[in-house]
């Protein structure tokens, strides 16, 4: 019983930390890029929000959301209920 509680707690804690890290990466990157503009081919300056660090942050958030359930299902694959 204690092993099952540890598995669920650790999995969800890691997932939460991944979500928090991805969110922080995205927010910090957007805050640091404030005032940096990308030049479009037609010569118009446009603020860029979709940069590699913000996309990486989004990927980390999505992985953190699904990580706990994937880890728990892998750990419980061979166990009988």
N, C-alpha and C positions, 0 to 999 in steps of 0.2 A: 504494500500500500504506500509506504513512504517513498519507494522508488518511483512509483507512478506520479506522485505529487511533485517530486523533484524534477522529473522529466517534463511535466507540463509547465512548471514554474520557470525552469531554465529556458525552455523553448520560447515561451512568451516574453521573457525578459530580453532575450537576444533579439527577437522580432521587434520589440518596442524600441530597443536601442538602435536597431537598423532604421526604423522609421524616423526616430529623432535625429539620427545622423544625416539621413537624406534630406530631411526638412531643413536642418541647419545648413547643410551644404548649399541647398538651393537659395535659402533666404540670404545667407552671407554673400553668395555670388551675385545675386541681384543687387544687394546693397552696395557692394564694391564696384559694380559696373555702372552705377548711377552716374550719368553724365558722359558715358562712352557711347558714341553713336557709330553705327555701321553705314557705309556709303553704298547705296543701291546703284545698279548699272546706269540708271537714268540720272544720276547725280544728286538724288534727294537723300538727305541724311535721315536715317530711321533708327529708333532705339531698338536694340536687339535684346529680346528676353530669352529666346531659345538658344542658349549657348551649350557647349559640351558639359560644363559642370552642372547646369540646371537639369539637363537631360539625365546625367549620371545620378543626380539627387532623386529624380523621379523614379529611376530604375531601382535605386536602393530602397525607396519607400515601398514600391510594389513588392520587391523581394521580401522586405520585412513584414509585409502584411500576410504573405502566403507561407513564409518560412516555418512558423510554429506548427501549422497543421501538417505540412509535408514531413517535418521531422518526427512529429508524434505518430503519423501513420507509418513511417518507416520503422520506428522503434516498436510499434505494436503489430507489425506484419506477421511475425511468427507466434505471437502470444495468443493463447485461448482466452476468451472472455467468460 
